[in-house]
Amino acid sequence: MTVLIKGGTVVNAEQSFQADVLCQDGVITAVGKSLDTPKGATVVDAGGQYVMPGGIDPHTHMQLPFMGTVASEDFYTGTAAGLAGGTTMIIDFVIPNPQQNIMDAYRQWREWAEKSVSDYSFHVAVTWWDDTVYEDMGTLVRDHGVNSFKHFMAYKGAIMADDEILVNSFSRALELGAIPTVHAENGELVFRLQQELYDKGITGPEGHPLSRPPEVEGEAANRAIRIAEVLRVPLYVVHNSCRQSLEAITRARNEGQRVFGEVLAGHLLIDDSVYRDPDFEAAAAHVMSPPFRSKENQEALWHGLQSGNLQTTATDHCCFCADQKAAGKDDFRLIPNGTAGIENRMEVLWHHGVGTGRLTMNEFVKVTSTNAAQIFNIYPRKGCVSIGADADIVVWDPAASKTISAKTHHQNIDYNIFEGMTVTGCASHTISRGHVVYANGKLDVERGAGRYVDRPPFAPYYDALKIQAKQAEPVAVRR
C-alpha cells in the first residue's frame, strides 16, 4: 500500500518542519516538500496538523493472567484501542509463574499476541532463579530479540524477586547486553502493612494506597539502583508514582549512573482522592500498583518529565471490569490491580503537557515515542519520521476536541480513569506499517496484522561496561 501524507508539519524529537511524507510497502520512502502523488496512492490531507512518529507504549499487560482472573483486554482489542489514540507499538510483558520455564511462558505470550493489529515486543520477567533461567535469558537475547528483563519487587508469595534474584539476573543481563527493569515496591513492607490494615478493619479500596505509601516505593527504587550501581549495569525503573522514587533516580543520574525512569499518564493526572469514593466500583476501578498519589507527587512527576530525569510515558494498561474487581469487595488485597489508558495516553499528555506549556511538541514526541525507541534499541526504525523508518505515523489535529468516556472508547473495559475529561488535541489519522488504520473516528484494522519487533542487545556500550567492571576488580597482593 502507498500512502502520501500531504501538507502537514513533521514533528520529530529534535526538530519540526513542513513536509509531505510518502509511505510505501510499510516504510517511509520520502520526506520533503511538494512530493508527487504516486498512481493509486491514498492521500491523507494533513493541512494544519502535525505529522509525528506513532506512539510507543513501553508498558502494557494485554490478556494477563493475574490475581485469579485474566485481564479483559486481549492483544487484538488492546492494540486496536491504541491505534485509535495514536499508539502504534506496545512492549508487553511475559510473566512466568514461579518455577515455570521461561521459554514456555514466552511461547505462550507469543501465541496470544498473534492477534495484534499493531506492532509489539516483549519484556520478559524473571520471577525465580536457577541455571535454566540463566540459560533461557541467553536464548531470549540471542534468538528472540528480547533485550529487557522485568523484576517485580512486590507481590510477595507470587512473582516477587528478592535481592538474590535481582543480583543474579542483573549480572546475567550485563553479560548479555540486556537492560534490567524493576517494579519498585518493597514487597515485605507491603505484605506487612496490608495485614495490619486488614486486621484493623480497613477492608475497602482506601486500604490499597495506605498499604503502599511512597516510602515503600522510594526504598525499593533506591535499593534496585544501588544494586545496579555495584554491578555496573544500566537500569529502567517502571511506573514511578512519587517524589521518593524520582529523587532516587535523579540522584543516581546526577552521579553519572545510567538509570532511566518511566511515568504513567494516570500518575501525572489522577490523585489519591479516588480511593475514598463511597461507590466501591468507582474506587476499586482505580486500584493499581503503585497507587495514585497526592497532588504534590503529581507536580514532582511533571518536573521529572520536564527535566529529563523521567524519559518515557506509559500506561501499565491492564484492564479488569467491575465484576472482576468485585473479588475484593470485602478485602482490598483481593482487588485485581490494573487500570486502562492506552487509547488516551497521548491525548491527555498533549492537553495537559503541550496545552499548558509544560512540554514542547518535540518533547511530547520524545516522551511518547522517541525515548522509548532509543532506550529499548529500536531507533530509528521506530520513534521518528525519517526515510527508512517503519511507516508508523500519527497525524495529530491540535484543534480537535473530545470528551473521554467509557461509553465511546475502544478499550475493552467498563470504566475509564479519565472519564469526563475534555481534551484538545487528538489523532485524526493513524498509519500502522503504511496502512491507514484509523481515520476521523473510524478504525479499520486487520486481526493479526501486527508484527513482533526484535530488539537487539546493546553490545558496544555493554562491552565497555564489562571492561570497566573488570578493571575495578580488586587485585590480589602476593605476600
C-alpha positions as CSV (number, residue, x, y, z in Angstrom):
1,M,0.0,0.0,0.0
2,T,1.2,3.5,-0.8
3,V,0.2,6.5,1.4
4,L,1.1,10.1,0.9
5,I,0.6,12.5,3.8
6,K,0.4,16.0,2.4
7,G,0.6,19.5,3.8
8,G,1.5,18.8,7.4
9,T,4.2,19.8,9.8
10,V,6.6,16.9,10.6
11,V,7.4,16.9,14.4
12,N,10.3,14.8,15.5
13,A,12.1,14.8,18.8
14,E,14.9,17.1,17.5
15,Q,13.1,19.4,15.0
16,S,9.9,20.4,13.3
17,F,9.5,21.3,9.6
18,Q,6.9,21.4,6.9
19,A,7.0,18.4,4.6
20,D,5.0,15.7,2.9
21,V,5.6,12.1,3.9
22,L,5.5,9.1,1.5
23,C,5.0,5.6,2.8
24,Q,5.4,2.6,0.5
25,D,5.4,-1.1,1.5
26,G,5.3,-0.3,5.2
27,V,8.3,2.0,5.1
28,I,8.8,5.8,4.9
29,T,10.5,6.3,1.5
30,A,10.4,10.1,1.1
31,V,10.1,13.2,3.3
32,G,10.1,16.6,1.5
33,K,8.0,19.5,0.2
34,S,5.6,19.1,-2.6
35,L,6.1,15.4,-3.2
36,D,4.5,13.9,-6.3
37,T,1.5,11.7,-5.7
38,P,2.2,8.2,-7.0
39,K,-0.5,6.5,-9.0
40,G,-3.1,4.7,-6.8
41,A,-1.8,6.3,-3.6
42,T,-4.1,7.0,-0.7
43,V,-3.7,10.7,0.1
44,V,-4.1,12.0,3.7
45,D,-4.6,15.7,4.0
46,A,-2.6,16.9,7.0
47,G,-3.1,20.6,6.4
48,G,-2.9,22.5,9.7
49,Q,-1.9,19.3,11.5
50,Y,1.2,17.7,12.9
51,V,2.8,14.5,11.5
52,M,4.5,12.6,14.3
53,P,6.0,9.2,14.9
54,G,3.4,6.8,16.2
55,G,3.3,6.4,20.0
56,I,5.2,3.6,21.7
57,D,3.7,2.4,25.0
58,P,6.6,0.6,26.7
59,H,4.4,-0.9,29.5
60,T,1.2,-2.8,28.8
61,H,-0.4,-6.1,30.1
62,M,-2.7,-7.5,27.5
63,Q,-4.5,-10.7,28.3
64,L,-2.6,-11.0,31.6
65,P,-3.5,-13.9,34.0
66,F,-3.3,-12.1,37.4
67,M,-4.8,-12.4,40.8
68,G,-7.2,-15.2,40.0
69,T,-8.5,-13.8,36.8
70,V,-7.4,-12.7,33.3
71,A,-7.3,-9.1,32.0
72,S,-10.3,-8.2,29.9
73,E,-8.3,-6.6,27.2
74,D,-6.6,-9.0,24.8
75,F,-3.9,-8.3,22.2
76,Y,-6.5,-7.6,19.5
77,T,-8.7,-5.2,21.3
78,G,-5.9,-3.6,23.2
79,T,-3.7,-2.8,20.2
80,A,-6.7,-1.6,18.2
81,A,-7.6,0.8,21.0
82,G,-4.0,2.0,21.0
83,L,-4.2,2.8,17.3
84,A,-7.4,4.9,17.9
85,G,-5.3,7.1,20.2
86,G,-2.1,7.2,18.0
87,T,-0.1,4.5,19.6
88,T,1.4,2.2,17.0
89,M,3.5,-0.1,19.1
90,I,3.4,-1.7,22.6
91,I,6.0,-3.5,24.7
92,D,4.1,-6.0,26.7
93,F,5.4,-8.4,29.4
94,V,5.9,-12.2,29.6
95,I,5.4,-13.1,33.2
96,P,6.2,-16.7,34.1
97,N,4.7,-18.2,37.2
98,P,7.3,-19.1,39.9
99,Q,9.1,-22.2,38.7
100,Q,7.6,-22.0,35.2
101,N,10.0,-22.5,32.4
102,I,10.7,-19.0,31.0
103,M,10.7,-20.2,27.3
104,D,7.4,-21.9,27.8
105,A,5.9,-18.7,29.1
106,Y,7.5,-16.7,26.3
107,R,6.0,-19.1,23.7
108,Q,2.5,-18.8,25.3
109,W,2.6,-15.0,25.1
110,R,3.8,-15.0,21.5
111,E,0.8,-17.2,20.7
112,W,-1.6,-14.8,22.5
113,A,-0.1,-11.8,20.7
114,E,-0.6,-13.2,17.2
115,K,-3.9,-11.5,17.0
116,S,-2.3,-8.0,17.5
117,V,-3.3,-5.3,14.9
118,S,-0.2,-3.2,15.6
119,D,3.5,-4.0,16.2
120,Y,4.6,-5.4,19.6
121,S,7.5,-6.7,21.5
122,F,8.1,-8.2,25.0
123,H,10.0,-7.6,28.2
124,V,10.4,-10.9,30.0
125,A,10.0,-11.1,33.8
126,V,12.4,-13.0,36.0
127,T,10.3,-14.4,38.8
128,W,12.6,-17.1,40.1
129,W,16.2,-18.3,39.6
130,D,18.2,-21.4,38.7
131,D,20.6,-22.5,35.9
132,T,17.8,-22.9,33.4
133,V,16.7,-19.2,33.9
134,Y,20.3,-18.2,33.3
135,E,20.4,-20.2,30.0
136,D,17.0,-19.1,28.9
137,M,17.9,-15.4,29.3
138,G,20.7,-16.0,26.8
139,T,18.4,-17.8,24.4
140,L,15.9,-14.9,24.5
141,V,18.5,-12.3,23.8
142,R,20.4,-14.2,21.1
143,D,17.5,-15.9,19.3
144,H,14.3,-13.9,20.0
145,G,15.1,-10.2,20.1
146,V,14.5,-9.7,23.8
147,N,16.8,-7.0,25.4
148,S,15.0,-6.2,28.6
149,F,14.1,-8.3,31.7
150,K,11.5,-7.3,34.3
151,H,11.7,-7.8,38.1
152,F,8.8,-7.3,40.4
153,M,10.0,-6.3,43.9
154,A,6.4,-6.6,45.1
155,Y,3.7,-9.3,45.2
156,K,5.2,-11.5,48.0
157,G,4.3,-15.1,47.7
158,A,3.7,-14.8,44.0
159,I,6.1,-13.2,41.5
160,M,8.3,-11.1,43.8
161,A,12.0,-11.1,43.1
162,D,14.2,-10.9,46.2
163,D,17.7,-9.4,46.3
164,E,19.3,-12.7,45.3
165,I,17.3,-12.9,42.2
166,L,18.0,-9.3,41.4
167,V,21.8,-9.8,41.7
168,N,21.8,-12.9,39.6
169,S,19.5,-11.6,36.9
170,F,21.1,-8.1,36.7
171,S,24.5,-9.8,36.4
172,R,23.3,-12.0,33.6
173,A,21.7,-9.0,31.8
174,L,25.0,-7.3,31.8
175,E,26.7,-10.3,30.3
176,L,24.1,-10.4,27.5
177,G,23.8,-6.7,26.7
178,A,20.2,-6.5,28.1
179,I,18.7,-3.9,30.4
180,P,17.0,-4.9,33.7
181,T,13.8,-3.2,34.6
182,V,12.1,-3.1,38.0
183,H,8.7,-2.6,39.6
184,A,9.9,-0.8,42.7
185,E,7.9,-1.5,45.8
186,N,9.2,-3.2,48.9
187,G,7.1,-6.4,48.9
188,E,7.9,-7.3,52.5
189,L,6.6,-3.9,53.8
190,V,3.5,-4.0,51.5
191,F,2.6,-7.5,52.8
192,R,3.0,-6.4,56.4
193,L,1.0,-3.2,56.0
194,Q,-1.8,-4.9,54.2
195,Q,-2.2,-7.4,57.0
196,E,-2.1,-4.7,59.7
197,L,-4.7,-2.6,57.9
198,Y,-7.0,-5.6,57.3
199,D,-6.7,-6.6,61.0
200,K,-7.8,-3.1,62.0
201,G,-10.9,-3.5,59.9
202,I,-9.9,-1.4,56.9
203,T,-11.1,-3.6,54.1
204,G,-12.2,-1.2,51.3
205,P,-10.2,0.3,48.4
206,E,-9.0,3.1,50.7
207,G,-6.7,0.4,52.3
208,H,-4.8,0.0,49.0
209,P,-2.8,3.3,49.0
210,L,-2.3,3.1,52.7
211,S,-0.6,-0.2,52.4
212,R,1.7,1.1,49.6
213,P,3.0,4.5,50.8
214,P,5.5,6.5,48.8
215,E,8.3,5.4,51.2
216,V,7.8,1.8,50.2
217,E,8.4,2.7,46.6
218,G,11.3,5.0,47.3
219,E,13.1,2.4,49.3
220,A,12.8,-0.3,46.6
221,A,13.8,2.1,43.8
222,N,16.9,3.2,45.7
223,R,17.8,-0.4,46.5
224,A,17.5,-1.6,42.9
225,I,19.5,1.4,41.7
226,R,22.3,0.7,44.2
227,I,22.4,-3.0,43.2
228,A,22.7,-1.9,39.6
229,E,25.4,0.6,40.6
230,V,27.6,-2.1,42.2
231,L,27.1,-4.4,39.3
232,R,27.6,-1.6,36.8
233,V,24.5,-2.4,34.8
234,P,22.0,0.2,33.5
235,L,18.5,0.1,34.9
236,Y,15.0,1.1,33.9
237,V,12.5,1.9,36.7
238,V,8.9,1.5,35.6
239,H,5.8,3.5,36.6
240,N,7.3,6.0,39.1
241,S,4.5,7.4,41.1
242,C,6.1,9.6,43.8
243,R,8.7,12.1,44.7
244,Q,10.8,9.5,46.6
245,S,11.5,7.2,43.6
246,L,12.1,10.2,41.4
247,E,14.6,11.5,43.8
248,A,16.4,8.2,43.8
249,I,16.6,8.2,40.0
250,T,17.7,11.9,39.9
251,R,20.4,11.4,42.5
252,A,21.8,8.4,40.6
253,R,21.7,10.2,37.3
254,N,23.5,13.2,38.8
255,E,26.2,10.8,40.0
256,G,26.6,9.6,36.4
257,Q,24.7,6.3,36.7
258,R,22.8,5.1,33.7
259,V,19.2,5.0,35.1
260,F,16.0,5.6,33.2
261,G,12.6,6.4,34.6
262,E,9.1,5.8,33.3
263,V,5.9,7.6,34.4
264,L,2.3,6.7,33.7
265,A,-0.2,9.2,32.3
266,G,-2.5,8.4,35.1
267,H,0.0,9.2,37.8
268,L,0.5,12.6,36.3
269,L,-3.2,13.5,36.4
270,I,-5.1,11.5,39.0
271,D,-4.8,11.9,42.7
272,D,-5.4,9.6,45.6
273,S,-8.9,11.0,46.5
274,V,-10.3,8.4,44.1
275,Y,-9.9,5.7,46.7
276,R,-12.2,7.5,49.1
277,D,-15.2,7.4,46.7
278,P,-18.1,5.8,48.6
279,D,-19.0,3.9,45.5
280,F,-17.0,0.7,45.7
281,E,-16.9,0.2,41.9
282,A,-15.6,3.6,41.3
283,A,-12.9,3.4,43.9
284,A,-11.9,-0.2,43.0
285,A,-11.6,0.8,39.3
286,H,-8.6,2.9,40.3
287,V,-6.8,0.1,42.3
288,M,-3.4,-0.3,40.7
289,S,0.2,-0.6,41.9
290,P,1.8,1.7,42.7
291,P,-1.4,3.6,43.6
292,F,-2.4,7.1,42.6
293,R,-0.7,9.7,44.8
294,S,-1.3,13.1,46.2
295,K,-1.3,16.2,44.1
296,E,2.2,17.1,45.4
297,N,3.6,14.0,43.9
298,Q,1.9,14.7,40.6
299,E,3.7,18.0,40.4
300,A,7.0,16.4,41.2
301,L,6.5,13.9,38.4
302,W,5.8,16.6,35.9
303,H,9.0,18.3,37.0
304,G,10.8,15.0,36.5
305,L,9.4,14.7,33.0
306,Q,10.3,18.3,32.1
307,S,13.8,18.0,33.4
308,G,14.5,14.8,31.6
309,N,15.0,12.7,34.7
310,L,11.9,10.7,33.6
311,Q,12.2,9.8,30.0
312,T,9.2,7.8,29.0
313,T,5.4,7.8,29.5
314,A,3.4,4.6,29.6
315,T,0.0,3.3,30.8
316,D,0.5,0.0,32.6
317,H,-2.6,-0.9,30.6
318,C,-4.1,-3.8,32.5
319,C,-7.9,-4.0,32.3
320,F,-10.3,-5.6,34.8
321,C,-14.0,-4.9,34.7
322,A,-16.3,-4.3,37.7
323,D,-17.3,-7.9,38.1
324,Q,-13.6,-8.8,38.3
325,K,-12.8,-6.0,40.7
326,A,-15.7,-7.3,42.9
327,A,-13.5,-10.2,44.0
328,G,-12.1,-7.7,46.6
329,K,-15.4,-6.4,47.8
330,D,-14.6,-7.4,51.4
331,D,-10.9,-7.4,51.2
332,F,-8.9,-4.7,49.3
333,R,-6.0,-7.2,49.0
334,L,-8.0,-9.3,46.5
335,I,-9.0,-6.4,44.1
336,P,-7.2,-7.2,40.8
337,N,-4.6,-4.5,40.3
338,G,-4.9,-2.6,37.0
339,T,-6.4,0.3,35.0
340,A,-6.7,1.2,31.3
341,G,-5.2,4.1,29.3
342,I,-3.6,3.0,26.0
343,E,-6.2,4.9,24.0
344,N,-6.0,8.1,25.9
345,R,-2.3,8.4,26.9
346,M,-1.2,10.7,24.0
347,E,-4.2,13.0,24.1
348,V,-4.2,13.6,27.8
349,L,-0.4,14.2,27.7
350,W,-0.8,16.6,24.8
351,H,-3.7,18.5,26.5
352,H,-2.0,18.7,29.9
353,G,1.6,18.9,28.7
354,V,1.8,20.8,25.4
355,G,-1.5,22.6,26.0
356,T,-0.3,24.0,29.3
357,G,3.3,24.8,28.3
358,R,4.8,22.0,30.4
359,L,6.1,20.3,27.3
360,T,7.0,21.5,23.8
361,M,5.8,19.5,20.8
362,N,9.2,18.0,20.3
363,E,9.4,17.0,24.0
364,F,6.0,15.4,23.6
365,V,7.4,13.2,20.8
366,K,10.4,12.3,22.9
367,V,8.4,11.1,25.9
368,T,5.6,9.3,23.9
369,S,7.8,7.6,21.3
370,T,11.4,8.5,20.6
371,N,12.9,7.9,24.1
372,A,11.3,4.5,24.4
373,A,12.6,3.6,20.9
374,Q,16.1,4.7,21.9
375,I,16.2,3.1,25.3
376,F,15.0,-0.2,24.0
377,N,17.2,-0.1,20.9
378,I,14.8,0.1,18.1
379,Y,15.6,3.7,16.9
380,P,15.5,4.9,14.2
381,R,13.3,2.0,12.9
382,K,10.7,3.4,15.4
383,G,10.4,6.7,17.0
384,C,11.0,9.1,14.2
385,V,9.6,10.3,10.9
386,S,12.5,9.7,8.5
387,I,13.4,7.9,5.4
388,G,13.9,4.2,6.1
389,A,11.8,4.2,9.3
390,D,8.8,2.0,9.7
391,A,5.7,3.8,8.4
392,D,4.1,4.1,11.9
393,I,2.8,7.6,12.0
394,V,0.1,9.7,13.7
395,V,-1.4,12.7,12.1
396,W,-2.3,15.0,15.0
397,D,-5.1,17.6,14.9
398,P,-4.2,20.2,17.6
399,A,-7.7,21.8,17.3
400,A,-9.8,18.6,17.7
401,S,-11.6,18.2,20.9
402,K,-13.3,15.3,22.6
403,T,-14.6,14.2,26.0
404,I,-13.2,10.9,27.2
405,S,-15.8,8.3,28.2
406,A,-16.1,4.6,28.7
407,K,-19.3,4.8,26.6
408,T,-17.3,5.8,23.5
409,H,-13.7,4.4,24.0
410,H,-12.5,1.3,22.1
411,Q,-10.9,-0.2,25.2
412,N,-12.5,-3.5,26.4
413,I,-13.2,-2.2,29.9
414,D,-16.3,-0.7,31.5
415,Y,-14.6,2.2,33.2
416,N,-12.2,4.9,32.1
417,I,-10.0,6.6,34.7
418,F,-10.1,9.8,32.7
419,E,-13.9,9.7,32.5
420,G,-15.4,13.1,31.6
421,M,-12.1,14.8,30.9
422,T,-12.3,17.1,27.8
423,V,-9.1,17.2,25.8
424,T,-8.0,19.4,22.9
425,G,-5.6,17.7,20.5
426,C,-6.3,14.2,19.1
427,A,-5.2,11.8,16.4
428,S,-7.1,12.4,13.2
429,H,-5.3,9.6,11.4
430,T,-3.1,6.7,12.4
431,I,-0.9,4.9,10.0
432,S,0.5,1.5,11.0
433,R,3.1,-0.2,8.8
434,G,2.0,2.0,5.9
435,H,-1.8,1.3,6.3
436,V,-4.3,3.9,7.3
437,V,-5.9,2.1,10.2
438,Y,-7.7,5.0,11.9
439,A,-9.3,7.9,10.2
440,N,-11.6,10.6,11.5
441,G,-13.0,8.4,14.3
442,K,-13.2,5.1,12.5
443,L,-11.0,2.1,13.0
444,D,-10.1,-0.2,10.0
445,V,-7.8,-2.9,11.4
446,E,-6.8,-6.4,10.4
447,R,-6.6,-9.1,13.0
448,G,-3.0,-10.3,13.1
449,A,-1.5,-7.5,11.1
450,G,0.9,-6.5,13.9
451,R,4.4,-7.9,13.8
452,Y,6.8,-8.9,16.5
453,V,9.7,-6.5,16.7
454,D,13.1,-7.8,17.5
455,R,15.2,-5.6,19.8
456,P,18.9,-6.3,19.5
457,P,21.2,-6.2,22.6
458,F,23.4,-3.2,23.5
459,A,26.7,-4.8,22.7
460,P,29.1,-1.9,22.2
461,Y,28.0,0.0,25.3
462,Y,27.9,-3.1,27.5
463,D,31.3,-4.3,26.3
464,A,32.8,-1.0,27.6
465,L,30.9,-1.5,30.9
466,K,32.3,-5.0,31.3
467,I,35.8,-3.7,30.7
468,Q,35.3,-1.1,33.4
469,A,33.9,-3.7,35.8
470,K,37.0,-5.9,35.2
471,Q,39.3,-3.0,35.8
472,A,37.5,-2.3,39.1
473,E,38.1,-5.8,40.4
474,P,40.4,-6.0,43.5
475,V,44.0,-7.1,42.7
476,A,45.4,-9.9,44.8
477,V,48.5,-8.9,46.7
478,R,51.3,-11.5,47.0
479,R,52.9,-11.5,50.4
